């Protein structure tokens, strides 16, 4: 499978492509399901999660499926109450604000608290029938901590950063608990059939490199190390983190995911050739006319031509209202262009 070969920096026939959030709101099939079920109902009903996971696979010539799930359900097993509110997104109704809150957190076994996603992974592997690999994923310890403390999305992360600075002992205790949960969850996904694992650190770009190194890096490293004990490759993605790519690499991962804020060839110069790269088209480019979309994709392809391990992806997830025909055009263009470059 070309995606697995790229993860291991081995030769591929054409550049593999998959897209973060490739299953979801931009597809009419998903929106039809959402008229009947909430997002948590879909995630927690394995047959529905499989159906959504397979929707883009049935529509496009993608090189991997990624299980339909969300980064926040692991927090429920720790005792946090999660809902998704219309127009507001995820909300944690009992956010962590004191050291006592950290002490009260449960340390669940993800094989029990997240059994629905693990079952969905097993069922999806059966549905795929070996055609393409299946990716499992988790939110990184820091990003989960942000949601748990802020109670939802944030612009300035004041509560999180203040907690780090004012309560360092409690912060490190929280991150120990989260890194243990995330690492075990990723390992369990591989046990259930995931062939690649991705760690999403969606909010890490809001830290300074110094704070990342002191408060975050050791815990991402612990989670990735446990995931890698499964024997499957790990992709490490940090959004808005171009300024600390060497630190992300130090935390671990066979593949480093890039957002669109850095030229891929510059990232290669920074990171060297001993890790594969994934990325990094701006998701908004999918709204551009198809000739412009292809032009921008070609720039990335040309910069990565001959690179030892490259996976084409977006620099973050597909946005709602993205034209489906543009997704199809991008997937086909990447395959055709990389074939032309290699030939």
QUIWOMO-V395881 format. One record per residue. RES is the residue in three letters. OMEGA is omega in whole degrees, -180 to 180 (none if undefined). Layout:
res->[RES,RES]
omega->[OMEGA,OMEGA]
This chain:
res->[UNK,UNK,UNK,UNK,UNK,UNK,UNK,UNK,UNK,UNK,UNK,UNK,UNK,UNK,UNK,UNK,UNK,UNK,UNK,UNK,UNK,UNK,UNK,UNK,UNK,UNK,UNK,UNK,UNK,UNK,UNK,UNK,UNK,UNK,UNK,UNK,UNK,UNK,UNK,UNK,UNK,UNK,UNK,UNK,UNK,UNK,UNK,UNK,UNK,UNK,UNK,UNK,UNK,UNK,UNK,UNK,UNK,UNK,UNK,UNK,UNK,UNK,UNK,UNK,UNK,UNK,UNK,UNK,UNK,UNK,UNK,UNK,UNK,UNK,UNK,UNK,UNK,UNK,UNK,UNK,UNK,UNK,UNK,UNK,UNK,UNK,UNK,UNK,UNK,UNK,UNK,UNK,UNK,UNK,UNK,UNK,UNK,UNK,UNK,UNK,UNK,UNK,UNK,UNK,UNK,UNK,UNK,UNK,UNK,UNK,UNK,UNK,UNK,UNK,UNK,UNK,UNK,UNK,UNK,UNK,UNK,UNK,UNK,UNK,UNK,UNK,UNK,UNK,UNK,UNK,UNK,UNK,UNK,UNK,UNK,UNK,UNK,UNK,UNK,UNK,UNK,UNK,UNK,UNK,UNK,UNK,UNK,UNK,UNK,UNK,UNK,UNK,UNK,UNK,UNK,UNK,UNK,UNK,UNK,UNK,UNK,UNK,UNK,UNK,UNK,UNK,UNK,UNK,UNK,UNK,UNK,UNK,UNK,UNK,UNK,UNK,UNK,UNK,UNK,UNK,UNK,UNK,UNK,UNK,UNK,UNK,UNK,UNK,UNK,UNK,UNK,UNK,UNK,UNK,UNK,UNK,UNK,UNK,UNK,UNK,UNK,UNK,UNK,UNK,UNK,UNK,UNK,UNK,UNK,UNK,UNK,UNK,UNK,UNK,UNK,UNK,UNK,UNK,UNK,UNK,UNK,UNK,UNK,UNK,UNK,UNK,UNK,UNK,UNK,UNK,UNK,UNK,UNK,UNK,UNK,UNK,UNK,UNK,UNK,UNK,UNK,UNK,UNK,UNK,UNK,UNK,UNK,UNK,UNK,UNK,UNK,UNK,UNK,UNK,UNK,UNK,UNK,UNK,UNK,UNK,UNK,UNK,UNK,UNK,UNK,UNK,UNK,UNK,UNK,UNK,UNK,UNK,UNK,UNK,UNK,UNK,UNK,UNK,UNK,UNK,UNK,UNK,UNK,UNK,UNK,UNK,UNK,UNK,UNK,UNK,UNK,UNK,UNK,UNK,UNK,UNK,UNK,UNK,UNK,UNK,UNK,UNK,UNK,UNK,UNK,UNK,UNK,UNK,UNK,UNK,UNK,UNK,UNK,UNK,UNK,UNK,UNK,UNK,UNK,UNK,UNK,UNK,UNK,UNK,UNK,UNK,UNK,UNK,UNK,UNK,UNK,UNK,UNK,UNK,UNK,UNK,UNK,UNK,UNK,UNK,UNK,UNK,UNK]
omega->[-171,179,180,177,-180,178,-179,179,177,-177,176,179,172,180,178,179,163,-172,177,-173,-178,173,-180,-160,-178,-177,-179,-179,178,-180,178,177,-177,174,-178,-172,171,180,179,176,179,-179,-173,174,-171,-179,178,178,177,-179,-180,177,-175,-177,179,178,178,-175,-172,-180,-178,-176,175,167,173,-174,178,-179,177,-177,-170,179,175,-180,179,-180,178,178,180,-177,-173,167,173,-175,-180,179,-177,-179,-177,178,171,-172,176,-175,-179,-178,-176,174,179,176,179,-180,-176,-178,173,175,-172,169,-176,177,177,-174,-179,-177,-179,179,179,177,178,177,180,-180,180,176,178,-180,-179,177,177,-178,-180,-180,178,179,168,-177,172,167,179,-180,-178,-179,176,178,179,179,-176,-178,-178,-178,-179,179,-177,177,-174,175,-177,-178,-179,-176,178,178,178,-174,-174,-176,-174,180,179,178,-178,176,177,-177,174,-180,-178,-179,177,-180,-177,180,-179,178,178,179,-180,177,176,175,-176,175,177,-177,174,178,176,174,-180,172,-169,-173,-171,-180,178,178,168,176,-180,-180,177,-177,-176,-169,-170,-171,-178,-175,171,179,179,-179,-180,179,178,179,-177,175,177,-180,179,-179,-178,174,-180,-177,174,-180,179,-173,-177,-177,-179,177,178,179,175,178,179,178,174,-180,176,-179,174,178,-179,168,-171,-174,178,175,-179,-179,175,177,178,178,-180,-170,-177,-174,-177,169,173,179,177,176,-13,-179,175,-178,-179,178,178,176,-178,172,-174,177,177,177,180,179,180,177,-180,178,179,-179,-179,180,-177,-180,179,-179,-179,180,178,177,179,179,171,176,171,-172,173,-179,173,-178,176,180,-177,-178,177,175,179,-179,180,-178,-179,-179,-180,179,-177,-178,-180,176,178,-180,-177,180,none]
